[in-house]
Each structure stands twice: as structure tokens, then as C-alpha cells.
Amino acid sequence: MVRLRLRDNESVQEAVRRFRKLVEHTGVKKEMRRREYFEKPSEQKRRERRRAQRRARINNDLAKKS
């Protein structure tokens, strides 16, 4: 849960900007997007596996360049 306390003499725009940064930093926005639609467990595993393969490929390419 994100809590934001208004500071003395803080404008609404500044408070909204701080709130957005807080939400972004805590991962609430990412979590909301992920839960927006139901994803079958098999699709979730496939997505995770592809992400791991992509990450391994990038790390492998970086290791070769060094």
C-alpha cells in the first residue's frame, strides 16, 4: 500500500508527481497491468521461460564480447 503525506506548502502538482514516482517505484502499476487479464499458468510459465532464455542470450553475448 502506498501512503503519501502532504508536505507544508506543497502544491497539488508536486504531490501528484511524488505519488506517481512512489507508485512506479513500489511496482503497483506493473502489478495492476499484470493482473488486468487472466493468464493461464501454462502461458505464465512459457512467458517466464522465454524471458529467461532472452536474459541468458544477452548475458552470453556480453560474456563473449569481454
Buried (B, 14 or more C-beta within 10 A) or exposed (E): EEEEEEEEEEEEEEBEEBEEEEBEEEEEEEEEEEEEEEEEEEEEEEEEEEEEEEEEEEEEEEEEEE
